């Protein structure tokens, strides 16, 4: 289950990334609650997610070319420094009681811009840290650190607000502390990246950027299973991630509670994701990973339908736990398959195309679901999304497009 931890560079990268992810989830929880407090609008929750992910749709393909051309560690360090700056600026604005909704939206855009270039470099770096036989395990363990953060981050948000209240600070000032803690967490991952021993091997004959970009698109286009896996990833995030975006709405309007209940819902989802990633880490590379992903996605959709219908907090927590677990099985399996198919010299571009689909589905889904939630009940929107996820899984089970056999 922990095979990838035998590699020194992977251990260093993992602990650095985990620390930064905890800071990021602490900020994400606080930021979502602040947007809802400022606007009271599901649309603005979706818009904030959309603006953070929009640069990923626009610039990640370029980031993939750069990841194949330049030292991936340097690109990652620059990305982390920009994200550290945006978190610090937001924290200061909130602490000084000067923040407005447009500040949050603007800083979200710049955070996404940094991630558009850092994401392909990060995804391309992982296969350089372990042997190919341990790559699925490394992908799963990397998912675990992200989802450990999904558990600890919301709890850290809740604890920070409680401690700030005891110290005489207001709720917004407590959220400002969350943002500043996130800024501080980036120093750990920057130090970890500087400590890696992996060497960058530049391309022997670099072409013009547009030619390299076309080469990556052509490679994906002529590998049918890659196209199918990328489309599956895009539909999963477009339809499935809105349930996490809308958790503040469920906490406030369904359970008539405050930020502690919101962080509790997020923590149960994150705990389930950790368990799902541990299962994939234990399995490693196993036969019929594609078929397994499709079956689990159908279960994922049914669980979302159940969550949308639930009006009992303990039941919703249990459903969120299994939603997180099933999502992580699908995500880790699909990511591992794409990493295994892509050659090293093409990996940055292939992963950037995958990231555009996977990460791009989040903002478009959040924006579309946020708009629909202004017209009909938000719980009904989530239920419709879950039903569509089941139909998408059923389509690929019947037509395959190379996914079922992967």
C-alpha positions as CSV (number, residue, x, y, z in Angstrom):
1,X,0.0,0.0,0.0
2,X,2.9,2.4,0.7
3,X,5.3,1.2,-2.0
4,X,6.0,4.7,-3.5
5,X,7.2,5.9,-0.1
6,X,10.4,3.8,-0.6
7,X,11.6,6.5,-3.0
8,X,13.2,9.5,-1.2
9,X,12.1,12.2,-3.6
10,X,8.5,11.0,-3.6
11,X,8.5,11.1,0.2
12,X,9.8,14.7,0.2
13,X,7.4,15.8,-2.5
14,X,4.4,14.1,-0.7
15,X,4.9,15.7,2.7
16,X,5.5,19.2,1.1
17,X,2.4,18.9,-1.1
18,X,0.3,17.6,1.9
19,X,1.2,20.6,4.0
20,X,0.3,23.0,1.2
21,X,-2.9,21.1,0.5
22,X,-4.0,21.4,4.1
23,X,-3.5,25.2,3.9
24,X,-5.3,25.3,0.5
25,X,-8.4,23.4,1.9
26,X,-8.4,25.6,5.0
27,X,-8.6,28.7,2.7
28,X,-11.2,27.0,0.3
29,X,-13.5,26.3,3.2
30,X,-13.2,29.8,4.6
31,X,-13.5,31.4,1.2
32,X,-16.7,29.6,0.3
33,X,-18.3,30.5,3.6
34,X,-17.2,34.2,3.1
35,X,-18.6,34.3,-0.4
36,X,-21.9,33.0,0.9
37,X,-21.8,35.4,3.8
38,X,-21.1,38.4,1.6
39,X,-23.7,37.6,-1.1
40,X,-26.1,34.9,0.1
41,X,-26.0,33.6,-3.5
42,X,-25.4,30.1,-4.9
43,X,-24.6,31.8,-8.2
44,X,-21.6,33.7,-6.7
45,X,-20.4,30.4,-5.1
46,X,-20.4,28.9,-8.6
47,X,-18.9,32.1,-10.2
48,X,-15.9,32.0,-7.7
49,X,-15.2,28.4,-8.6
50,X,-15.6,29.2,-12.3
51,X,-13.1,32.1,-12.2
52,X,-10.5,30.1,-10.3
53,X,-10.8,27.3,-12.9
54,X,-11.2,29.5,-16.0
55,X,-7.4,30.1,-16.5
56,X,-6.9,26.3,-16.3
57,X,-9.1,25.9,-19.3
58,X,-7.4,28.7,-21.2
59,X,-3.7,28.2,-20.4
60,X,-3.1,24.6,-19.2
61,X,-2.3,23.4,-22.7
62,X,0.5,26.0,-22.8
63,X,1.5,24.9,-19.3
64,X,1.8,21.3,-20.6
65,X,4.3,22.4,-23.4
66,X,6.4,24.3,-20.8
67,X,6.3,21.2,-18.6
68,X,8.0,19.2,-21.4
69,X,10.4,22.0,-22.2
70,X,11.7,23.3,-18.9
71,X,12.6,22.1,-15.4
72,X,9.3,21.2,-13.8
73,X,10.5,22.1,-10.3
74,X,11.2,25.7,-11.3
75,X,7.7,26.1,-12.9
76,X,6.1,24.6,-9.8
77,X,8.0,26.9,-7.5
78,X,6.9,30.0,-9.4
79,X,3.3,28.7,-9.3
80,X,3.5,28.2,-5.5
81,X,4.9,31.7,-5.0
82,X,2.1,33.4,-6.9
83,X,-0.5,31.4,-4.9
84,X,1.2,32.3,-1.7
85,X,0.9,36.0,-2.6
86,X,-2.8,35.8,-3.5
87,X,-3.6,34.1,-0.2
88,X,-1.6,36.7,1.8
89,X,-3.3,39.6,0.0
90,X,-6.8,38.2,0.6
91,X,-5.9,37.6,4.3
92,X,-4.8,41.2,4.7
93,X,-7.9,42.6,2.9
94,X,-10.2,40.6,5.2
95,X,-8.3,41.4,8.4
96,X,-8.4,45.1,7.5
97,X,-12.2,44.8,6.8
98,X,-11.6,46.1,3.3
99,X,-12.6,43.0,1.3
100,X,-15.4,43.1,-1.4
101,X,-16.7,40.3,-3.5
102,X,-14.7,41.5,-6.6
103,X,-11.5,41.2,-4.6
104,X,-12.2,37.5,-3.9
105,X,-13.2,36.8,-7.5
106,X,-10.1,38.6,-8.9
107,X,-7.7,36.8,-6.6
108,X,-9.3,33.5,-7.4
109,X,-8.6,34.1,-11.1
110,X,-4.9,34.8,-10.4
111,X,-4.7,31.7,-8.2
112,X,-6.1,29.7,-11.1
113,X,-3.6,31.3,-13.5
114,X,-0.8,30.0,-11.3
115,X,-2.3,26.5,-11.2
116,X,-2.7,26.4,-15.0
117,X,1.1,26.3,-15.3
118,X,1.9,24.5,-12.1
119,X,-0.6,21.7,-12.6
120,X,0.9,20.0,-15.7
121,X,4.4,20.4,-14.2
122,X,3.2,18.7,-11.0
123,X,1.4,15.8,-12.7
124,X,4.4,15.3,-15.0
125,X,6.8,15.3,-12.1
126,X,5.3,12.4,-10.2
127,X,6.3,9.6,-12.7
128,X,9.9,10.9,-12.5
129,X,10.0,10.2,-8.8
130,X,9.1,6.4,-8.9
131,X,9.6,3.4,-11.1
132,X,6.8,2.7,-13.6
133,X,5.6,-0.4,-11.7
134,X,4.9,1.8,-8.7
135,X,3.2,4.6,-10.6
136,X,-0.5,3.7,-9.8
137,X,0.5,3.5,-6.1
138,X,2.2,6.9,-6.3
139,X,-0.9,8.4,-8.0
140,X,-3.1,6.9,-5.3
141,X,-0.8,8.1,-2.4
142,X,-0.8,11.6,-4.0
143,X,-4.6,11.5,-4.0
144,X,-4.4,10.5,-0.3
145,X,-2.4,13.6,0.7
146,X,-4.9,15.8,-1.2
147,X,-7.8,14.1,0.6
148,X,-6.2,14.1,4.0
149,X,-6.1,17.8,3.5
150,X,-9.8,17.8,2.6
151,X,-10.4,16.3,6.1
152,X,-7.9,18.4,8.1
153,X,-8.5,21.7,6.2
154,X,-12.2,22.1,7.1
155,X,-11.5,21.1,10.7
156,X,-8.7,23.6,10.8
157,X,-11.1,26.3,9.5
158,X,-13.6,25.5,12.2
159,X,-10.9,25.3,15.0
160,X,-9.4,28.6,13.8
161,X,-12.8,30.4,13.9
162,X,-13.4,29.0,17.4
163,X,-9.9,30.1,18.7
164,X,-10.3,33.5,17.1
165,X,-13.6,34.0,18.8
166,X,-12.1,33.1,22.2
167,X,-9.4,35.6,21.5
168,X,-12.0,38.3,20.8
169,X,-11.7,38.4,17.0
170,X,-14.7,38.6,14.7
171,X,-15.7,35.7,12.3
172,X,-14.2,37.6,9.3
173,X,-10.9,38.1,11.2
174,X,-10.9,34.4,12.0
175,X,-11.2,33.7,8.3
176,X,-8.4,36.1,7.6
177,X,-6.2,33.9,9.8
178,X,-7.1,30.9,7.6
179,X,-6.0,32.8,4.5
180,X,-2.7,33.8,6.1
181,X,-2.0,30.2,7.3
182,X,-2.5,29.0,3.7
183,X,0.1,31.6,2.6
184,X,2.5,30.3,5.2
185,X,2.0,26.6,4.1
186,X,3.4,27.3,0.6
187,X,6.9,27.8,2.1
188,X,7.0,24.1,3.0
189,X,6.2,22.9,-0.5
190,X,8.7,25.4,-2.0
191,X,11.4,24.0,0.3
192,X,10.5,20.4,-0.6
193,X,10.8,21.2,-4.3
194,X,14.2,22.7,-3.8
195,X,15.3,19.5,-2.0
196,X,14.4,17.1,-4.9
197,X,17.3,15.4,-6.6
198,X,15.5,14.5,-9.8
199,X,17.2,16.0,-12.9
200,X,15.6,17.8,-15.8
201,X,16.3,16.3,-19.2
202,X,15.6,18.9,-21.8
203,X,14.1,17.9,-25.2
204,X,16.8,17.2,-27.8
205,X,15.3,19.3,-30.6
206,X,12.6,21.7,-29.2
207,X,10.1,22.8,-31.8
208,X,7.9,25.9,-31.9
209,X,5.3,25.9,-29.2
210,X,2.4,25.6,-31.6
211,X,4.0,22.5,-33.2
212,X,4.5,20.9,-29.9
213,X,1.0,21.7,-28.8
214,X,-0.4,20.1,-32.1
215,X,1.8,17.1,-31.5
216,X,0.2,16.5,-28.0
217,X,-3.3,17.0,-29.4
218,X,-2.5,14.6,-32.3
219,X,-1.1,12.0,-29.9
220,X,-4.3,12.0,-27.8
221,X,-6.6,12.1,-30.8
222,X,-5.0,8.9,-32.2
223,X,-5.2,7.0,-29.0
224,X,-8.9,6.2,-28.7
225,X,-8.7,5.1,-25.0
226,X,-7.2,8.4,-24.1
227,X,-10.0,10.3,-25.7
228,X,-12.6,8.2,-23.9
229,X,-10.8,8.5,-20.5
230,X,-10.5,12.3,-20.9
231,X,-14.2,12.7,-21.8
232,X,-15.2,10.5,-18.8
233,X,-13.1,12.7,-16.5
234,X,-14.7,15.9,-17.9
235,X,-18.3,14.6,-17.4
236,X,-17.4,13.4,-13.9
237,X,-16.2,16.8,-12.7
238,X,-18.9,18.7,-14.6
239,X,-21.7,16.8,-13.0
240,X,-20.2,15.5,-9.8
241,X,-18.3,18.4,-8.2
242,X,-21.2,20.7,-7.8
243,X,-22.2,18.8,-4.7
244,X,-19.1,20.0,-2.9
245,X,-19.6,23.6,-4.2
246,X,-23.1,23.6,-2.8
247,X,-22.3,22.2,0.7
248,X,-22.5,25.7,2.3
249,X,-26.1,25.9,0.9
250,X,-27.0,22.6,2.4
251,X,-25.5,23.5,5.7
252,X,-27.3,26.9,5.8
253,X,-30.6,26.2,4.1
254,X,-31.3,22.5,4.6
255,X,-29.8,21.9,8.1
256,X,-30.2,25.5,9.3
257,X,-26.7,25.5,10.7
258,X,-23.4,27.5,10.6
259,X,-19.8,27.0,9.5
260,X,-19.2,24.1,11.9
261,X,-21.7,22.0,10.2
262,X,-20.3,23.0,6.8
263,X,-16.8,21.9,7.9
264,X,-18.3,18.7,9.2
265,X,-19.9,17.9,5.8
266,X,-16.6,18.6,4.0
267,X,-14.6,16.5,6.5
268,X,-16.8,13.4,6.0
269,X,-16.4,13.8,2.2
270,X,-12.6,14.1,2.6
271,X,-12.4,11.1,5.0
272,X,-14.3,9.0,2.4
273,X,-11.8,10.1,-0.3
274,X,-8.9,9.1,1.8
275,X,-10.4,5.6,2.2
276,X,-11.1,5.4,-1.5
277,X,-7.5,6.4,-2.4
278,X,-6.1,3.8,0.1
279,X,-8.1,1.1,-1.6
280,X,-6.6,2.1,-5.0
281,X,-3.1,2.3,-3.4
282,X,-3.6,-1.2,-2.1
283,X,-4.8,-2.6,-5.4
284,X,-2.0,-0.9,-7.4
285,X,-2.2,-1.7,-11.1
286,X,-5.0,-4.2,-11.4
287,X,-6.9,-5.7,-14.5
288,X,-10.0,-4.0,-15.9
289,X,-9.3,-0.6,-14.2
290,X,-11.5,1.1,-16.8
291,X,-14.5,-1.2,-16.2
292,X,-14.1,-0.7,-12.4
293,X,-14.1,3.1,-12.9
294,X,-17.3,3.0,-14.8
295,X,-19.1,0.8,-12.3
296,X,-18.0,2.9,-9.4
297,X,-19.0,6.1,-11.2
298,X,-22.6,4.7,-11.5
299,X,-22.6,4.1,-7.8
300,X,-21.2,7.7,-7.3
301,X,-24.2,9.1,-9.2
302,X,-26.7,7.1,-7.1
303,X,-25.1,8.3,-3.9
304,X,-25.3,11.9,-5.0
305,X,-29.1,11.4,-5.7
306,X,-29.4,10.0,-2.2
307,X,-27.6,13.0,-0.7
308,X,-29.8,15.5,-2.6
309,X,-32.9,13.8,-1.1
310,X,-31.6,13.5,2.5
311,X,-32.8,15.9,5.2
312,X,-31.0,14.1,8.1
313,X,-27.5,15.3,9.0
314,X,-26.1,11.9,10.0
315,X,-27.4,10.2,6.9
316,X,-26.0,13.0,4.7
317,X,-22.6,12.6,6.4
318,X,-22.6,8.9,5.7
319,X,-23.6,9.5,2.1
320,X,-20.8,12.1,1.7
321,X,-18.3,9.6,3.1
322,X,-19.2,7.1,0.3
323,X,-19.4,9.9,-2.3
324,X,-15.9,10.9,-1.5
325,X,-14.7,7.2,-1.6
326,X,-16.3,6.4,-4.9
327,X,-15.1,9.7,-6.5
328,X,-11.5,8.9,-5.5
329,X,-11.6,5.4,-6.9
330,X,-12.8,6.8,-10.3
331,X,-10.3,9.7,-10.2
332,X,-7.2,7.7,-9.1
333,X,-7.9,4.9,-11.6
334,X,-8.5,7.2,-14.6
335,X,-5.4,9.3,-13.7
336,X,-3.2,6.2,-13.4
337,X,-4.4,4.8,-16.7
338,X,-3.5,8.1,-18.5
339,X,-0.1,8.3,-16.7
340,X,0.7,4.8,-17.8
341,X,-0.3,5.3,-21.4
342,X,1.6,8.6,-21.9
343,X,5.4,8.5,-22.7
344,X,7.7,10.8,-20.6
345,X,8.6,13.1,-23.5
346,X,4.8,13.6,-24.2
347,X,3.5,13.4,-20.6
348,X,3.4,17.1,-19.9
349,X,1.2,17.8,-22.9
350,X,-1.0,14.7,-22.4
351,X,-1.6,15.6,-18.7
352,X,-2.3,19.2,-19.6
353,X,-5.1,18.0,-22.0
354,X,-6.4,15.8,-19.3
355,X,-6.3,18.6,-16.8
356,X,-8.2,20.9,-19.1
357,X,-10.9,18.3,-19.3
358,X,-10.9,17.3,-15.6
359,X,-10.3,20.7,-14.0
360,X,-12.3,22.5,-16.7
361,X,-15.4,20.5,-15.9
362,X,-15.4,21.9,-12.3
363,X,-16.0,25.6,-13.1
364,X,-18.4,25.0,-16.0
365,X,-20.4,22.6,-13.9
366,X,-20.3,24.9,-10.9
367,X,-21.4,27.9,-13.0
368,X,-24.2,25.9,-14.8
369,X,-25.4,24.3,-11.5
370,X,-25.2,27.7,-9.7
371,X,-27.4,29.3,-12.4
372,X,-29.9,26.5,-12.3
373,X,-30.0,26.8,-8.5
374,X,-31.4,30.3,-8.9
375,X,-34.3,28.9,-10.9
376,X,-35.1,25.7,-9.0
377,X,-34.2,24.1,-5.7
378,X,-30.4,23.5,-5.3
379,X,-31.0,20.0,-4.0
380,X,-33.0,19.2,-7.1
381,X,-30.1,20.4,-9.3
382,X,-27.7,18.1,-7.4
383,X,-30.2,15.2,-7.8
384,X,-30.3,15.8,-11.6
385,X,-26.5,15.8,-11.8
386,X,-26.3,12.5,-10.0
387,X,-28.9,10.9,-12.4
388,X,-26.9,12.2,-15.4
389,X,-23.7,10.7,-13.9
390,X,-25.4,7.3,-13.9
391,X,-26.4,7.7,-17.5
392,X,-22.9,8.7,-18.6
393,X,-21.4,5.6,-16.9
394,X,-24.1,3.5,-18.6
395,X,-23.2,5.0,-22.0
396,X,-19.5,4.1,-21.7
397,X,-20.4,0.6,-20.4
398,X,-22.3,0.0,-23.6
399,X,-20.2,1.9,-26.2
400,X,-16.9,1.7,-24.3
401,X,-14.7,3.9,-26.6
402,X,-11.7,2.0,-25.2
403,X,-12.6,2.9,-21.6
404,X,-14.2,-0.4,-20.6
405,X,-11.1,-2.4,-21.8
406,X,-8.5,-0.1,-20.3
